[in-house]
């Protein structure tokens, strides 16, 4: 996943999206490195792009995205 925040792009894998933030491990680091996990609040994310989308993953992503948008708009 590509995440743009404050004009900079970061490449993440093992991404977890919660209603208030996106977290992931920077590409190039081991997914077993839990202390390497970085995060950004949805409010600070300028844009995101998912590289490989599978139908189930896309559905879950869409639900999380819409939930985050609803929370920010209220």
C-alpha positions as CSV (number, residue, x, y, z in Angstrom):
1,X,0.0,0.0,0.0
2,X,1.2,3.5,-0.7
3,X,0.2,6.1,1.9
4,X,0.6,9.8,1.2
5,X,0.8,12.1,4.3
6,X,2.0,15.7,4.4
7,X,3.3,15.4,0.8
8,X,5.4,12.3,1.4
9,X,4.7,8.8,0.2
10,X,5.6,5.7,2.2
11,X,5.3,2.1,1.0
12,X,3.8,-0.4,3.6
13,X,2.9,-4.0,3.8
14,X,1.0,-6.0,6.4
15,X,-1.4,-3.1,6.6
16,X,-4.1,-2.8,9.3
17,X,-6.8,-0.3,8.9
18,X,-8.8,0.8,12.0
19,X,-11.6,3.4,12.1
20,X,-9.1,6.1,13.2
21,X,-5.7,5.1,11.7
22,X,-3.7,3.0,9.2
23,X,-0.7,1.1,10.3
24,X,1.8,-1.0,8.4
25,X,5.4,-2.2,8.2
26,X,7.6,-0.3,5.8
27,X,8.4,-2.3,2.6
28,X,11.8,-3.8,2.9
29,X,11.5,-4.6,6.6
30,X,10.5,-8.0,7.9
31,X,6.8,-8.5,8.7
32,X,7.9,-10.2,11.8
33,X,9.4,-6.9,13.1
34,X,6.4,-5.7,15.2
35,X,8.4,-2.7,16.5
36,X,8.9,-1.6,12.9
37,X,5.2,-0.9,12.5
38,X,4.3,2.7,11.7
39,X,1.0,4.5,11.7
40,X,-0.8,7.5,10.4
41,X,-4.2,8.9,11.5
42,X,-6.9,8.9,8.8
43,X,-7.1,12.7,9.2
44,X,-3.4,13.0,8.3
45,X,-3.6,10.7,5.3
46,X,-3.7,12.7,2.1
47,X,-4.2,9.7,-0.1
48,X,-3.8,5.9,-0.2
49,X,-3.3,3.4,-3.0
50,X,-3.6,-0.3,-2.7
51,X,-1.3,-2.3,-5.0
52,X,-3.0,-5.7,-5.3
53,X,-6.7,-5.9,-4.5
54,X,-8.6,-9.0,-4.0
55,X,-12.5,-8.9,-3.9
56,X,-12.8,-9.7,-0.2
57,X,-10.0,-7.4,0.8
58,X,-11.5,-4.6,-1.3
59,X,-14.9,-5.1,0.4
60,X,-13.3,-4.9,3.8
61,X,-11.2,-1.9,2.8
62,X,-14.3,-0.1,1.4
63,X,-16.3,-0.7,4.6
64,X,-13.4,0.6,6.8
65,X,-12.9,3.6,4.5
66,X,-16.6,4.6,4.5
67,X,-16.7,4.2,8.3
68,X,-13.7,6.5,8.7
69,X,-15.3,9.0,6.3
70,X,-18.5,8.9,8.3
71,X,-16.6,9.4,11.5
72,X,-14.7,12.4,10.1
73,X,-17.9,14.0,8.7
74,X,-19.8,13.9,12.0
